[in-house]
Amino acid sequence: GYYNRLVEDEVATLNGHKSLYSTSFYAEDEFYKLYNGEAYRALKHAYDGDGRLLGLYQKCVRGS
């Protein structure tokens, strides 16, 4: 994870976004800041208001 986190930091420095196809090591607040957490939460609430499904952070970072 050490080098992957270095890549994430460099991509952020360049105002880019890392693709979420591989393991990510973001803190949850950082993740939602980078990946439009406000819009995501609104959609999640609209389509999964009961929270039955895992969230994007849990899937992409936590690997749950």
Secondary structure, DSSP 8 states (H G I E B T S, - for coil): -HHHHHHHHHHHHTT----TTS-----HHHHHHHTTHHHHHHHHHHH-TT--S--HHIIIII--
